[in-house]
């Protein structure tokens, strides 16, 4: 049974994905957090990190590793 069956697209995840897809830059998790906080002021950085990881595992977003810098994310893989 794939984990896709258990995946719920929560409002938080939806907004993280929407915000990522709005930008052509490749923001870091911290930058995504700042973008999402404008919409969900009470969201925690941990929630953003967890959801970015989940969205990546599902193939909804891409991770871009640039040596010597923070992991970056792409909403249009």
TAQUIBEL-V650743 format. One line per field, one symbol per residue. burial: b if it has 16 or more other ideal C-beta (glycine too) atoms within 10 Angstrom, else e. Layout:
burial = ???
//
This chain:
burial = eeeeeeeeeeebbebbbebbeeeeebbbbebbbebbeeeeeebeeebbeebbebbbeeebbeeeeeeeeeebbbbee
//
